[in-house]
């Protein structure tokens, strides 16, 4: 059965039934430039026909995409959301800035320690221009400071405080030594302490004068040595000289007294610059020392 309708392509094909004349397909008309070209989706390789990733991720690999910064990269403690549940960027920036400001106050100027301990410099003040510091000890402390992470400013602050406190600490140590020496001597001498300490001072003064050693040097060497003080006190009877009694004005008279005897008898005024008789006693002691020095035989 024939329906009288024939498909043009079937009739135009060689060998198609019907024997009709072949129909030649019309030539394709070129499309305008850029029109009709298949669209290439972003992220797909040119000519590959492969689609891009769904979010247009430009990362070279899935793993490296983890390095991409997003709003979720901000630590949880800095995240702020509005009523709609969306990130409030302005509030988040404010919170980060407040944290930075607090950290800066805690760190001070933000200076860091020098690259090496040798780069620490002492404060440029008059105190350190005249202060004598042991180089070995100074270097050892610089190493410690570097290990602690001190900046140059912190190092200067520590050294300045040390220079201020060091003399006080030394004086405190000396006072403690004096107290312990006195306590030790009183324990041995009991109620004879005052008399024996004067005798010891008299002997030491005479010996130092005879040896040509300033009394200050002798005092630094044995001034708080209970054993040495007791030895010199024991020598007092052997070295006692005949002397005219002191004047009736409290022992400030002269006669044939030696300087050591005079100072021992007037020790309270001699040793206390605030005593009203201090200047008078000191002047007379110096005069006695000059007289004794003049009488010493010259080589």
C-alpha positions in Angstrom: 0.0 0.0 0.0 1.2 3.4 -0.9 0.1 6.5 0.9 1.4 9.0 -1.8 3.7 10.8 0.6 7.4 10.3 0.5 10.1 11.6 2.9 12.4 13.9 1.1 15.5 12.5 2.7 14.6 9.0 2.0 13.9 9.8 -1.7 17.1 11.7 -2.0 19.3 8.9 -0.7 20.9 6.7 -3.3 19.2 3.4 -3.6 16.1 4.7 -1.9 12.9 3.1 -3.2 10.6 5.1 -5.5 13.0 5.9 -8.3 12.4 9.6 -7.8 15.0 12.2 -8.6 17.5 12.7 -5.8 17.1 15.8 -3.8 20.4 17.6 -3.0 20.5 19.1 0.5 20.9 22.9 0.5 24.3 24.2 1.4 24.5 25.4 4.9 24.6 29.2 5.3 27.6 30.4 7.4 26.5 31.9 10.7 27.5 35.4 11.6 30.8 35.8 13.6 30.3 34.7 17.2 26.8 33.5 16.6 25.7 30.0 16.9 29.1 28.9 18.4 28.6 26.5 21.2 29.1 28.2 24.6 32.0 27.1 26.7 31.3 27.1 30.4 33.8 28.7 32.8 36.3 26.3 34.2 36.0 23.8 31.4 39.1 23.1 29.3 38.8 24.7 25.8 37.7 22.2 23.3 37.1 19.5 25.9 33.4 20.0 26.3 33.9 19.3 30.1 31.8 21.5 32.4 33.3 23.7 35.0 32.9 23.0 38.7 29.5 24.0 40.0 30.9 27.0 42.0 33.5 28.2 39.5 36.3 27.3 41.9 39.6 28.6 40.2 41.8 26.3 42.5 44.2 24.1 40.6 43.1 21.2 42.7 40.4 20.2 45.2 43.0 20.1 48.0 44.5 23.6 47.3 40.9 25.0 47.5 41.3 24.7 51.3 43.7 27.6 51.2 41.2 30.0 49.9 40.1 32.7 52.4 36.4 33.0 53.2 34.4 34.7 55.9 34.4 31.4 57.8 38.2 31.7 58.1 37.8 34.2 60.9 38.1 32.6 64.3 34.8 31.8 66.1 35.4 34.4 68.9 35.4 37.2 66.3 32.3 36.2 64.5 29.2 38.3 65.0 25.8 37.8 63.3 22.9 40.2 63.0 19.3 39.4 63.7 18.9 37.8 60.3 21.6 35.3 61.1 24.0 36.8 58.6 27.6 37.9 59.4 27.8 41.5 60.6 31.1 42.5 58.9 31.3 45.9 60.7 30.8 44.4 64.1 33.4 41.7 63.3 36.0 44.2 62.3 35.3 46.2 65.4 35.8 43.2 67.6 39.1 42.3 65.9 40.4 45.8 66.3 39.5 45.8 70.0 41.5 42.6 70.4 44.5 44.1 68.6 44.4 47.2 70.8 44.3 45.2 74.0 47.2 43.0 72.8 49.3 46.1 71.8 48.8 47.5 75.3 50.0 44.3 76.9 53.1 44.1 74.6 54.0 47.7 75.0 55.8 49.2 72.1 55.9 45.8 70.4 59.7 45.8 70.2 61.3 42.4 69.9 64.6 41.1 71.4 67.8 41.7 69.5 69.1 39.0 67.2 71.9 38.2 69.6 72.7 38.9 73.3 75.8 40.9 72.3 73.5 43.6 70.7 72.1 44.7 74.1 73.2 48.3 75.0 73.4 49.8 78.4 71.2 52.9 79.1 72.9 56.2 78.1 72.7 57.8 81.5 75.3 59.4 83.8 74.9 56.5 86.2 76.3 53.9 83.7 79.0 56.2 82.5 80.7 56.1 85.8 79.6 52.6 87.0 82.2 49.9 86.8 80.6 46.6 85.7 82.3 43.3 85.5 82.3 42.3 81.8 82.0 38.6 82.4 79.0 39.0 84.6 77.5 41.6 82.2 77.7 39.2 79.3 76.2 36.3 81.4 73.2 38.5 82.2 72.8 39.5 78.6 72.6 35.9 77.7 69.9 35.4 80.3 68.0 38.4 79.1 68.1 37.2 75.6 66.8 33.8 76.7 63.9 35.6 78.5 63.1 37.4 75.3 63.7 40.9 76.6 63.6 43.7 74.1 66.2 46.5 74.2 63.8 48.8 76.1 63.0 46.1 78.6 66.7 45.4 79.1 67.4 49.1 79.8 64.6 49.2 82.3 65.9 46.2 84.2 69.5 47.6 84.3 68.3 51.0 85.4 66.3 49.5 88.3 69.3 47.3 89.2 71.6 50.4 89.3 69.1 52.1 91.6 68.6 49.2 94.0 72.1 47.7 94.1 73.6 50.3 96.5 70.7 50.0 98.9 71.1 46.2 98.9 74.8 46.5 99.6 74.2 48.9 102.5 71.5 46.6 103.9 74.0 43.7 103.8 76.6 45.8 105.6 74.2 46.8 108.3 73.3 43.2 108.8 76.9 42.3 109.2 77.5 45.0 111.8 74.5 43.8 113.8 75.7 40.2 113.7 79.3 41.2 114.7 78.0 43.3 117.6 75.7 40.5 118.7 78.6 38.0 118.6 80.9 40.2 120.7 78.2 41.0 123.3 77.5 37.3 123.7 81.2 36.9 124.7 81.9 40.1 126.5 78.5 40.6 128.2 78.6 43.8 130.2 82.2 44.5 129.3 81.4 45.1 125.7 81.6 48.9 125.8 85.0 48.9 127.5 86.5 46.2 125.3 85.3 47.6 122.0 87.0 50.9 123.0 90.2 49.1 123.8 90.1 47.2 120.6 89.6 50.5 118.6 92.5 52.1 120.5 94.9 49.3 119.6 93.8 49.1 116.0 94.2 52.8 115.6 97.8 52.7 117.0 98.8 49.7 114.9 97.4 51.2 111.7 99.2 54.5 112.3 102.5 52.7 113.0 102.0 50.6 109.8 101.1 53.7 107.8 97.8 52.1 106.8 94.7 54.4 106.7 92.2 53.4 109.3 89.4 53.2 106.6 91.3 50.3 104.9 91.7 48.5 108.2 88.1 48.9 109.0 87.0 47.4 105.7 89.3 44.4 106.3 88.4 43.6 109.9 85.8 46.0 111.0 83.1 43.4 111.3 85.3 40.4 112.2 84.5 39.4 115.8 87.7 37.3 116.1 90.0 40.0 115.0 88.3 42.6 117.3 88.7 40.3 120.3 92.4 39.7 119.5 93.1 43.5 119.4 91.2 44.0 122.6 93.3 41.3 124.3 96.5 43.3 123.3 95.2 46.5 124.9 96.8 45.9 128.4 100.2 45.3 126.7 100.0 48.5 124.7 98.4 50.9 127.3 100.4 54.1 127.7 100.5 56.4 130.7 98.3 59.3 130.0 97.1 62.4 131.7 93.4 62.1 132.6 91.1 63.7 130.3 89.7 67.1 131.1 86.6 67.4 133.2 84.5 68.5 130.2 83.4 65.0 129.3 86.7 63.6 128.0 87.4 66.2 125.3 90.5 67.4 127.0 94.0 66.7 125.8 96.9 66.2 128.1 99.3 63.5 126.9 96.5 61.4 125.3 97.1 59.6 122.1 94.7 60.0 119.2 93.4 56.4 119.7 92.7 57.0 123.4 90.9 60.3 122.7 88.8 58.8 119.9 87.9 55.8 122.0 86.8 58.0 124.9 84.8 60.2 122.6 83.6 57.5 120.2 79.9 58.5 120.4 80.5 62.0 119.1 83.3 61.0 116.8 81.3 58.4 115.0 78.0 60.4 114.7 78.1 63.4 112.3 74.9 64.6 113.9 76.3 64.9 117.4 76.9 68.6 118.4 80.4 67.7 119.5 81.3 65.8 116.4 83.3 68.6 114.7 85.2 69.6 117.8 86.1 65.9 118.6 87.1 65.2 115.0 89.3 68.4 114.8 91.0 67.5 118.0 91.6 63.9 116.8 93.2 65.1 113.6 95.4 67.5 115.6 96.6 64.6 117.8 97.2 62.5 114.7 99.4 65.3 113.2 101.3 65.7 116.5 102.0 61.9 116.7 103.1 61.8 113.0 105.5 64.7 113.6 107.1 62.8 116.5 107.6 59.6 114.5 111.3 59.1 113.5 111.9 59.8 109.8 114.0 57.4 107.7 
